[in-house]
């Protein structure tokens, strides 16, 4: 699977999860987070990594958030896309 395809799968799955589970306040906070220097630097560093490392990072990040509900399917899809 190409790196671009993997990125699109990750974006789509995260968007789907967010649209189903996240209220307006959290979406607003995510928008503010995206504008921070740390997030910009993280995106830049990740863009230079192979798709497999990007997917593992995202899966570990989501897992580390300790969110309620069943996110194991999303993590499984991210890892299978490799």
C-alpha positions, -999 to 999 in steps of 0.1 A, spaced: 0 0 0 13 34 -9 21 60 17 -4 84 4 -32 58 5 -23 50 41 -24 87 50 -58 90 34 -71 59 53 -59 73 86 -74 107 79 -107 92 69 -109 69 99 -100 97 123 -126 120 107 -152 93 110 -144 86 146 -144 123 155 -176 131 137 -193 103 156 -179 108 190 -166 144 194 -187 174 203 -183 209 190 -161 220 219 -135 193 213 -135 200 176 -127 237 184 -99 227 207 -85 204 180 -85 233 156 -65 254 180 -41 225 187 -34 221 149 -22 257 149 4 253 176 41 252 168 45 218 184 18 203 162 33 218 131 67 204 140 52 170 147 35 170 113 68 180 96 88 152 113 61 126 106 59 135 70 95 124 66 90 90 82 79 59 63 42 51 63 46 22 87 62 44 113 35 70 108 7 44 113 24 30 144 28 65 159 -9 73 153 -20 40 167 1 44 198 -11 80 202 -48 70 200 -42 41 223 -24 63 248 -53 87 250 -72 61 270 -105 71 254 -138 56 263 -154 32 239 -140 7 215 -112 22 195 -95 -11 190 -111 -14 155 -96 19 144 -62 9 157 -65 -25 140 -74 -8 107 -45 15 109 -21 -13 116 -36 -35 89 -32 -8 63 6 -14 64 
